[in-house]
Amino acid sequence: MKHRLILLALAASLTLPARIAAAPGSMSVATFLAKAEALQAKGIMAMFSSDVTLLKEEAGGAAQAYRRQLKQEAAAGKPSACPPEHGSINSNDLIAHMQTYAAADRPRISVGQAIADLFRKRYPCPAR
């Protein structure tokens, strides 16, 4: 698996609480992917990098923020996605999704937007 070490380090990334100073999910997809690739290049030494924690918290915080947004949308009767109660997206799914964005667009797309896009794609709401 290409991103095996990164995936292991990010395994719980979409369920961890955010502890970063910036708004969760504000990092660009370009920055996130660059950091993930740099960690991969470090091999086993990546486990000692602070970027592992940074990426986990960035993705986890963005996912939690989107879930809160979904609850508000559902209360208003207009959810943008309909994931199962305990459904999750793993880091492999997230990285693969981020890589689908054109390289020129990645600096303008936030991790939060990428997670929202992935949830909408993976868990569309049934037609009403």
C-alpha positions as CSV (number, residue, x, y, z in Angstrom):
1,M,0.0,0.0,0.0
2,K,1.5,3.3,-1.1
3,H,0.6,5.3,1.9
4,R,0.8,2.5,4.5
5,L,2.7,4.4,7.2
6,I,0.6,7.5,6.7
7,L,-2.6,5.5,6.8
8,L,-1.6,3.7,10.0
9,A,-0.8,7.1,11.6
10,L,-4.0,8.6,10.4
11,A,-6.2,5.6,11.1
12,A,-8.4,7.4,13.6
13,S,-8.0,10.8,12.0
14,L,-11.7,11.3,11.2
15,T,-12.9,10.6,14.7
16,L,-10.3,12.4,16.9
17,P,-11.0,15.8,18.6
18,A,-9.4,18.8,17.1
19,R,-6.7,20.4,19.2
20,I,-5.2,22.8,16.6
21,A,-5.2,26.5,16.9
22,A,-6.5,27.1,13.3
23,A,-10.0,26.3,12.4
24,P,-10.2,22.6,11.7
25,G,-10.1,21.8,8.1
26,S,-8.7,25.2,7.0
27,M,-5.4,23.6,5.7
28,S,-5.4,23.4,1.9
29,V,-5.6,20.0,0.2
30,A,-2.2,20.9,-1.5
31,T,-0.5,21.3,1.9
32,F,-2.1,18.3,3.4
33,L,-1.0,16.0,0.5
34,A,2.5,17.5,0.5
35,K,2.9,16.8,4.2
36,A,1.5,13.3,3.8
37,E,3.9,12.6,0.9
38,A,6.8,14.0,2.9
39,L,5.9,11.7,5.8
40,Q,5.7,8.7,3.5
41,A,9.2,9.5,2.3
42,K,10.5,9.4,5.9
43,G,9.4,5.8,6.2
44,I,9.2,4.5,9.7
45,M,10.7,7.7,11.0
46,A,7.5,9.5,10.1
47,M,6.0,8.2,13.3
48,F,8.2,10.7,15.2
49,S,7.1,13.7,13.1
50,S,4.8,16.4,14.5
51,D,3.1,16.5,11.1
52,V,1.5,13.1,11.9
53,T,-0.4,14.7,14.7
54,L,-1.1,17.8,12.7
55,L,-2.7,15.9,9.8
56,K,-4.7,13.7,12.2
57,E,-6.1,16.7,14.0
58,E,-6.7,18.6,10.8
59,A,-8.7,15.8,9.2
60,G,-10.4,14.8,12.5
61,G,-11.4,18.3,13.4
62,A,-12.8,18.9,9.9
63,A,-14.8,15.7,10.0
64,Q,-16.3,16.6,13.4
65,A,-17.1,20.1,12.1
66,Y,-18.9,18.7,9.1
67,R,-20.8,16.2,11.3
68,R,-22.0,19.2,13.4
69,Q,-23.0,21.0,10.2
70,L,-24.9,17.9,9.1
71,K,-26.9,17.8,12.3
72,Q,-27.9,21.5,11.8
73,E,-28.8,20.8,8.2
74,A,-30.8,17.7,9.2
75,A,-32.7,19.7,11.9
76,A,-33.6,22.1,9.1
77,G,-34.7,19.2,6.9
78,K,-32.0,19.8,4.3
79,P,-28.9,17.6,5.0
80,S,-26.2,17.8,2.4
81,A,-25.2,14.1,3.1
82,C,-26.8,11.2,4.9
83,P,-24.1,9.1,6.4
84,P,-25.0,6.2,8.7
85,E,-24.8,7.0,12.4
86,H,-21.5,5.3,12.9
87,G,-20.2,5.6,9.4
88,S,-16.7,6.9,8.8
89,I,-14.2,7.6,6.1
90,N,-10.7,6.3,6.6
91,S,-7.5,8.1,5.7
92,N,-7.0,6.0,2.6
93,D,-10.4,7.2,1.3
94,L,-9.6,10.8,2.2
95,I,-6.2,10.8,0.5
96,A,-7.5,9.1,-2.6
97,H,-10.3,11.7,-2.8
98,M,-8.0,14.6,-2.3
99,Q,-5.8,13.3,-5.2
100,T,-8.8,13.5,-7.5
101,Y,-8.7,17.3,-7.4
102,A,-6.7,18.9,-10.2
103,A,-3.3,20.0,-8.9
104,A,-4.1,23.6,-9.9
105,D,-7.2,23.5,-7.6
106,R,-5.7,21.9,-4.6
107,P,-4.3,25.1,-3.1
108,R,-7.8,26.7,-3.1
109,I,-9.6,23.7,-1.6
110,S,-9.6,23.2,2.1
111,V,-9.4,19.9,3.9
112,G,-12.8,20.8,5.3
113,Q,-14.3,21.2,1.8
114,A,-12.7,18.0,0.7
115,I,-14.2,16.1,3.6
116,A,-17.6,17.6,2.9
117,D,-17.3,16.7,-0.8
118,L,-16.4,13.2,0.1
119,F,-19.2,12.7,2.5
120,R,-21.7,14.1,-0.1
121,K,-20.3,11.7,-2.7
122,R,-20.1,8.7,-0.4
123,Y,-23.4,9.2,1.4
124,P,-25.9,11.0,-0.8
125,C,-29.3,11.5,0.7
126,P,-32.2,9.6,-0.9
127,A,-34.6,11.6,-3.1
128,R,-37.5,12.9,-1.1
